[in-house]
Amino acid sequence: MENVDNTVVIYAGFWKRLLAYIVDFFVMLPVFAIFGFIIGALIGPIDDGSSRLLAILMVWPYYAFSESSSWQGTVGKKVLGLKVTDMNGNSITFGKASVRFFSKIISGLILGIGYFMAAFTARKQALHDIIADCLVVCR
């Protein structure tokens, strides 16, 4: 917790962020199913590498547009009362939200340690938050 401009900032912890991710997973699941059905009907089966790339390209706009919008977060973050800010508590740009999103790949590639950092850092920042100079805070 920190006092910025006479307001109390409560950083979002690991478990709340994980729950927001789970909500977002279920929000995106029907989109993946419909898109996968359409792609399968149009071009047939695709290999694992291509399907991973398509998944990233589908999920990226959802996160980047949501987190740079007036909502300052995805549906999951909104439901859990969280928002993504810059280090001064302001909204982030689409570019910064994109850096944050693609940095999640690094957080995951190192055995998920980048995500678990949110449980141990002073401002509850995961590695991708640190890379993008962002915070996830409670509304």
C-alpha positions in Angstrom: 0.0 0.0 0.0 1.3 3.4 -0.8 0.0 7.0 -0.6 0.0 8.8 -3.9 -1.7 12.3 -4.2 -3.5 11.7 -0.9 -5.1 8.4 -2.2 -4.3 5.0 -0.9 -3.1 2.5 -3.5 -3.7 -1.2 -2.9 -1.7 -3.4 -5.2 -3.4 -6.4 -6.6 -2.0 -9.7 -5.3 -1.2 -12.9 -7.1 -4.4 -14.7 -6.2 -6.7 -12.0 -7.3 -4.8 -11.6 -10.5 -5.0 -15.4 -11.1 -8.8 -15.3 -10.6 -9.0 -12.4 -13.2 -7.0 -14.5 -15.6 -9.4 -17.5 -15.1 -12.4 -15.2 -15.8 -10.7 -13.9 -19.0 -10.0 -17.5 -20.1 -13.7 -18.3 -20.0 -14.5 -15.0 -21.7 -12.2 -15.9 -24.6 -13.0 -19.6 -24.8 -16.1 -19.2 -27.0 -14.1 -16.8 -29.3 -11.4 -19.5 -29.7 -14.0 -22.2 -30.4 -15.8 -20.1 -33.0 -12.6 -18.9 -34.7 -11.1 -22.4 -34.6 -14.2 -23.8 -36.2 -14.1 -21.2 -39.0 -10.4 -21.7 -39.6 -10.8 -25.5 -39.6 -13.6 -25.2 -42.1 -11.8 -22.9 -44.4 -8.2 -24.3 -44.4 -8.4 -27.5 -42.5 -6.2 -28.6 -39.6 -3.1 -26.5 -38.7 0.0 -27.5 -36.9 0.7 -26.7 -33.3 3.1 -23.8 -34.0 0.6 -22.1 -36.3 -2.2 -22.6 -33.7 -0.1 -21.0 -31.0 0.7 -18.0 -33.2 -3.0 -17.6 -34.0 -3.9 -17.8 -30.3 -1.4 -15.1 -29.5 -2.7 -12.9 -32.3 -6.3 -13.4 -31.1 -5.6 -12.7 -27.4 -3.2 -9.8 -27.8 -5.9 -7.2 -29.0 -8.3 -8.3 -26.3 -5.7 -7.6 -23.6 -4.1 -4.5 -25.2 -7.3 -2.8 -26.1 -9.0 -3.6 -22.8 -6.0 -2.5 -20.6 -5.5 0.7 -22.6 -9.2 1.6 -22.6 -11.2 3.6 -20.0 -11.8 0.3 -18.2 -8.0 -0.1 -17.7 -8.4 -3.8 -17.7 -10.0 -6.9 -19.1 -13.4 -8.3 -18.2 -11.7 -10.4 -15.6 -9.9 -7.5 -14.0 -13.1 -5.4 -14.1 -15.1 -8.3 -12.3 -12.3 -8.6 -9.7 -12.1 -4.8 -9.2 -8.6 -4.4 -10.6 -7.1 -2.0 -13.1 -3.7 -1.6 -14.9 -1.9 1.7 -14.5 1.4 3.2 -15.2 3.8 3.8 -12.3 2.0 7.1 -11.6 -1.5 5.7 -11.5 -2.5 6.8 -15.0 -4.0 4.9 -17.8 -1.6 3.1 -20.1 -1.3 3.4 -23.9 -2.0 0.6 -26.4 1.7 0.4 -27.0 2.5 -0.1 -23.3 -0.3 -2.6 -23.0 1.2 -4.5 -25.9 4.6 -4.5 -24.4 3.0 -5.8 -21.2 1.2 -8.5 -23.1 4.2 -9.8 -25.1 6.3 -9.7 -22.0 4.0 -12.3 -20.5 5.6 -14.7 -22.9 8.9 -14.2 -21.0 7.1 -14.5 -17.7 5.8 -17.9 -18.8 8.9 -19.2 -20.5 10.9 -19.1 -17.3 8.7 -21.8 -15.8 6.1 -19.2 -14.8 8.5 -17.5 -12.3 7.7 -14.2 -13.9 4.0 -14.6 -12.9 4.9 -15.8 -9.4 7.0 -12.6 -8.8 3.6 -10.8 -8.2 3.4 -12.7 -4.9 6.8 -11.5 -3.7 7.6 -8.0 -5.0 6.8 -4.9 -3.0 4.3 -3.5 -5.5 3.0 -7.0 -6.4 4.5 -6.7 -9.9 5.0 -9.7 -12.1 8.0 -9.6 -14.5 5.9 -8.4 -17.4 4.6 -5.5 -15.2 8.2 -4.5 -14.4 9.3 -4.7 -18.0 6.3 -2.5 -19.1 6.6 -0.2 -16.1 3.0 -1.0 -15.0 1.1 -1.7 -11.9 -2.1 -3.7 -11.3 -4.1 -2.1 -8.5 -7.4 -2.5 -6.8 -10.0 0.1 -7.9 
